[in-house]
Amino acid sequence: MDTTKLMWLLFTIIVPVALYLDLILLNKSHGKMPVKKSALIVAGWISLALIFNLLIFFFLGAQKATDFLTGYIIEYSLSIDNMFVFLMIFQYFNIPKHNQPKALLWGILGAVLMRFIFIFAGISLISKFGWIIYLFGVFLIFTAIKMALAKEENYDPSKNLIVKLFNKIIPISHTHTNGELIIKQNGKYYATVLLACIVAIEASDVIFAIDSIPAILSITQDTFVVYTSNIFAVIGLRALYFMLSGVADKFEYLKYGISAVLMFVGVKMLISNYYHFSSATSLLIVGSILAISIIISIVHKDKIEKPTQI
């Protein structure tokens, strides 16, 4: 067995076990998890990804290890933005905390499935139509500008096309339940608010998959690196959600960092035939952008909370 097949085998063993541990065994918080505990769990999943990165370094070489780490950082930053959207969707539908774990479960499984589909579709398109990389680049730049200029406002899932179509197929009852997805009232079947929320979350998974795949393909088109970095970036999103729900107001400028990353990878795609950024350079740029946005957020928040006394 060659080293690539060995790493694929190891990956297919680790991921189902990790997802079962995260989504089933650790999914007993009933919608509540202290920030400190969730942060420790998040650190654990990040450590698992870094250990896998070391294995890539030893078995597949420094180039693929650097590509994996760069891709992982990009995809994890997009996963953070994905969780902020989940948070807004829960607030919009007013989902009780004890029902949120079920919606998170479906949301994370949807993210894994959508990324699987879009990764192999994206790689196939680039391999057959090389020019499509420029289309991906333009799309990422457009997304980056849209994200940076977006005003702070409540997310309205009812405007989403998929949610609109769903509401036409089956009417939605606005009565909160104990986790049921379909209920019967006066002889008619209705979708619950929780099911409508899950549909909105799955719609957001599609949108983020469309964003994330061109981003990672700007780093490498290696199927193994692209897929593994993506999936490791969605493992542990449940704990990440609970951590972000407790500290969401502390990272005001993170979205600008994420938009700057998308802008960089979009430009990188557009000039790929004229100038090539090394994997190490890409990693340094992406990491620096995100680190700066986090530091500025923390410093700005501290200045607001502790105003200078005269």
Residue pairs with C-beta under 8 A, 6 or more apart in sequence:
1 9
3 59
3 60
4 60
4 224
6 59
7 55
7 56
7 59
7 60
7 224
7 228
8 224
10 52
10 55
11 52
11 224
11 228
11 231
14 48
14 52
15 231
15 235
18 45
18 48
18 235
18 236
19 108
19 112
19 235
22 45
22 235
22 236
22 238
22 239
23 105
23 108
23 109
23 238
26 41
26 238
26 239
27 101
27 105
27 238
29 101
29 242
30 97
30 98
30 101
31 96
31 97
31 98
31 99
31 100
31 101
32 97
32 242
33 239
33 242
34 246
35 242
35 243
35 246
35 247
38 239
38 240
38 242
38 243
38 246
39 243
41 236
41 239
42 236
42 239
42 240
42 243
44 236
45 232
45 235
45 236
45 239
46 76
46 236
48 232
48 235
49 72
49 232
49 233
49 235
52 68
52 228
52 232
53 65
53 68
53 69
53 72
54 65
56 64
56 65
56 68
56 225
56 228
57 65
60 224
63 279
64 220
64 222
64 224
64 225
66 279
66 280
66 283
67 219
67 220
67 222
67 225
67 229
67 279
68 225
68 228
68 229
69 229
69 283
70 219
70 279
70 282
70 283
70 286
71 216
71 219
71 220
71 225
71 226
71 229
71 230
72 229
72 232
72 233
73 283
73 286
73 287
73 290
74 212
74 215
74 216
74 219
74 261
74 265
74 286
75 212
75 215
75 216
75 229
75 230
75 233
75 234
76 233
77 257
77 258
77 261
77 290
78 208
78 211
78 212
78 215
78 233
78 258
79 111
79 208
79 233
79 234
79 237
79 240
80 240
80 244
80 254
80 258
81 147
81 208
81 254
81 255
81 258
82 111
82 204
82 205
82 208
82 237
83 237
83 240
83 241
83 244
84 244
84 248
84 255
85 155
85 204
85 208
86 103
86 104
86 107
86 201
86 204
86 241
87 241
87 244
87 245
87 248
88 154
88 155
89 155
89 157
89 197
89 200
89 201
89 204
90 100
90 103
90 197
91 154
92 154
92 155
92 156
92 157
92 200
93 157
93 193
93 194
93 196
93 197
93 200
94 176
94 193
95 103
95 176
95 193
95 194
95 197
96 176
98 179
99 176
99 178
99 179
99 194
101 238
102 179
102 194
102 198
103 194
103 197
103 198
103 201
104 237
104 238
104 241
105 238
106 198
106 201
106 202
107 198
107 201
107 202
107 204
107 205
107 237
108 234
108 237
108 238
110 201
110 202
110 205
111 205
111 208
111 209
111 234
111 237
112 231
112 234
113 205
114 205
114 206
114 208
114 209
115 209
115 212
115 213
115 227
115 230
115 231
115 234
116 227
117 209
118 209
118 210
118 212
118 213
119 213
119 216
119 223
119 226
119 227
119 230
120 223
121 213
122 136
122 213
122 214
122 217
123 217
123 221
123 223
123 226
125 132
126 132
126 133
126 136
126 217
126 221
127 221
133 217
133 218
133 269
133 272
134 269
134 270
136 214
136 217
136 218
136 266
136 269
137 214
137 218
137 265
137 266
137 267
137 268
137 269
137 270
137 272
138 266
138 270
139 214
139 266
140 211
140 214
140 215
140 218
140 262
140 263
140 265
140 266
140 269
141 262
141 263
141 266
141 267
141 270
143 211
143 259
143 262
143 266
144 259
144 260
144 261
144 262
144 263
144 266
145 259
145 263
147 255
147 258
147 259
147 262
148 255
148 256
148 259
148 260
150 255
157 163
157 196
157 197
157 200
157 203
158 164
158 167
160 200
160 203
161 203
162 199
162 200
162 202
162 203
162 206
163 196
163 199
163 200
163 203
166 191
166 196
166 199
167 196
170 189
170 190
170 191
171 188
171 190
171 191
172 190
172 191
172 192
172 193
172 195
172 196
173 183
173 185
173 190
173 191
173 192
173 193
174 193
175 183
175 185
175 192
175 193
176 192
176 193
176 194
177 183
177 192
177 194
179 194
180 192
180 194
181 191
181 192
181 194
181 195
181 198
182 189
182 190
182 191
182 192
182 195
183 189
183 190
183 192
184 190
211 262
212 230
213 226
213 230
214 265
214 266
214 269
215 261
215 262
215 265
216 226
216 229
216 230
217 226
217 269
218 265
218 266
218 268
218 269
218 272
219 225
219 265
219 279
219 282
220 226
220 279
249 301
250 297
250 298
250 301
251 293
251 294
251 297
251 298
252 297
252 300
252 301
253 293
253 294
253 296
253 297
253 300
254 290
254 293
254 294
254 297
256 293
257 289
257 290
257 292
257 293
257 294
258 290
258 293
260 289
260 293
261 286
261 289
261 290
264 285
264 286
264 289
265 286
268 277
268 282
277 285
